[in-house]
Amino acid sequence: MLTGESVPVQVGPGDAMVQATRIGASTQLAQVARLVEDAQNGEAQVQRPGDKVFGTFVPVVILLSLVSVLQRPIKCLRRFRLSSGPPRLPSHPTTCSAHS
């Protein structure tokens, strides 16, 4: 066992309670701690392809979102700039809304 006896043992005064067979880095507890630390510091092999895919996917989605959001205002500005004559108000208030 890692933490002691598997079955409770009766002890009395003068009985040896613990007998250390190993100390320091060679104990089971130290080995478990080392395995946990290695697992936390390492990167799983299955994580690498995911990092590559999402490293490209996320910026592309953000770029497409920005283009989509900015497309309507840019289209409306062009319409007003390209019209001949003095600037005038649109004939209907929703001309440059999302429904046009």
C-alpha positions as CSV (number, residue, x, y, z in Angstrom):
1,M,0.0,0.0,0.0
2,L,1.0,3.5,-0.6
3,T,-0.1,5.0,2.7
4,G,0.4,2.1,5.2
5,E,-1.0,-1.2,6.3
6,S,-3.9,-2.7,4.5
7,V,-5.3,-4.1,7.7
8,P,-5.2,-2.3,11.0
9,V,-2.5,-3.5,13.4
10,Q,-2.6,-3.3,17.2
11,V,0.4,-1.6,18.6
12,G,1.5,-1.0,22.2
13,P,4.1,1.1,23.9
14,G,7.6,0.4,22.6
15,D,6.4,-1.3,19.4
16,A,8.0,-0.1,16.2
17,M,5.4,1.8,14.3
18,V,7.0,2.5,11.0
19,Q,9.9,0.8,9.2
20,A,11.2,2.8,6.3
21,T,12.6,0.7,3.5
22,R,13.2,3.6,1.2
23,I,13.6,7.4,1.6
24,G,13.5,10.5,-0.6
25,A,12.9,10.2,-4.4
26,S,12.8,6.4,-4.4
27,T,9.5,6.1,-2.5
28,Q,6.2,5.3,-4.1
29,L,4.8,8.6,-3.1
30,A,7.7,10.5,-4.8
31,Q,7.2,8.4,-7.9
32,V,3.5,9.2,-8.0
33,A,4.2,12.9,-7.6
34,R,6.8,12.7,-10.4
35,L,4.2,11.0,-12.7
36,V,1.6,13.6,-12.0
37,E,4.1,16.5,-12.6
38,D,5.2,14.9,-15.9
39,A,1.6,14.5,-17.0
40,Q,0.7,18.1,-16.2
41,N,3.8,19.5,-18.0
42,G,3.5,17.3,-21.1
43,E,1.2,17.7,-24.0
44,A,-0.9,14.7,-25.2
45,Q,-0.2,13.6,-28.8
46,V,-3.9,13.9,-29.7
47,Q,-3.7,17.6,-28.6
48,R,-1.2,18.6,-31.3
49,P,-3.4,18.2,-34.4
50,G,-6.2,20.0,-32.5
51,D,-4.0,22.9,-31.8
52,K,-3.0,23.1,-35.4
53,V,-6.6,23.0,-36.7
54,F,-7.9,25.5,-34.1
55,G,-4.9,27.8,-34.6
56,T,-6.1,28.3,-38.2
57,F,-9.9,27.9,-37.6
58,V,-10.4,30.5,-34.9
59,P,-8.7,33.4,-36.8
60,V,-10.6,32.5,-40.0
61,V,-13.9,32.5,-38.2
62,I,-13.1,35.8,-36.5
63,L,-12.2,37.4,-39.9
64,L,-15.4,36.1,-41.6
65,S,-17.4,37.5,-38.7
66,L,-15.9,40.9,-39.0
67,V,-16.4,40.9,-42.8
68,S,-20.0,39.9,-42.3
69,V,-20.6,42.6,-39.6
70,L,-18.9,45.4,-41.6
71,Q,-20.4,44.5,-45.0
72,R,-23.7,46.3,-44.5
73,P,-22.4,49.6,-43.3
74,I,-19.8,49.7,-46.0
75,K,-22.4,49.0,-48.6
76,C,-24.7,51.8,-47.3
77,L,-21.8,54.3,-47.3
78,R,-20.9,53.4,-50.9
79,R,-24.6,53.9,-52.0
80,F,-24.7,57.4,-50.5
81,R,-21.3,58.4,-51.9
82,L,-22.0,57.2,-55.4
83,S,-25.4,58.9,-55.7
84,S,-25.2,62.0,-58.0
85,G,-26.2,65.4,-56.8
86,P,-26.4,66.7,-53.3
87,P,-26.6,64.3,-50.4
88,R,-30.2,63.4,-49.6
89,L,-31.9,61.2,-47.0
90,P,-33.0,57.7,-48.0
91,S,-36.6,57.5,-49.1
92,H,-37.4,54.9,-46.4
93,P,-35.7,54.8,-43.0
94,T,-34.9,51.0,-43.4
95,T,-33.1,51.4,-46.7
96,C,-29.7,50.5,-45.1
97,S,-31.0,48.2,-42.4
98,A,-30.5,44.5,-42.3
99,H,-33.8,43.9,-44.1
100,S,-32.9,45.6,-47.4
